[in-house]
Amino acid sequence: MGRRRHRIRSGGDMVAVMSQDTKDRIADLERQKIELENRLEHLGYSGNLVRMHQIEEEIYEIEDTIRKLLP
């Protein structure tokens, strides 16, 4: 019985660690998204529509990943 309690407690600690990992991952994705949005703004002046579309897709993927990571 004592061993089970230890495993449950350990699992609880793991959830707390995962939560911080998730927060860190979301923060990293947000930074990537900001960088891509800045690139997209600069590309708007050059008229490189193909690259703009690629960056828009990357931004969408980041936003989708963030949505999946949120509870």
N, C-alpha and C positions, 0 to 999 in steps of 0.2 A: 504494500500500500504506500509506504513512504517513497518508494521509487517512482510510482506514478505521480505523486505530488511534485517530485523534483522535475519530472518531464513536463508537467503542465506549467510549472513556474518557468522552466527554461523556454517553453513555447511562447509564454507571455512576453518574455524578454525579446524573443526573436521578432514578435510583432512590432514592438517598439522600435527595434533597429530597422525593420523594413519600412516603417512609417517615415523615419528620418531619411532612409535611402530614397524613398519615393519623393519626399520634399526636395532633396538634393537633385534628383533627376528632373523634376519639373522645373526647378530654377535653372538648370543647365539648358533645358529645352527652350525656356523663355528667352534666355540670352541668345541662343542660336536663332530663334525667330526674329528677335530685334535686329540682329546682324543681317539676316536675309531681307527683312523689310527695308533696311537702309540700302542694301545692294539693289533691290527692286526699284527704289526711288531714283537712284542714280542711273539705272538702265533705262528708265522712262525717258530720259533726255536723249539717249543714244538711239532709241527706236529698235533695239534688238529684241524683237517680239518673241523669238524662239527661246532665248535665254530667260526672258521675263516669265514666260509660261512655265519653264522648268522651275524657276524659283517659287512661283505661285504654288506649284504642286508640292514642293518641299515644305512650304509654310503650311499648306493644308495637312500634310502628313504629321508635322509637328503638333499642330492643333488637335488632330485626331488622337495622337498618342497621349497628349496631356489630358484630354477628355477621358480616355480609358484609365489613366492613372488616378484620376480623382475618384473619391468614394461616391 
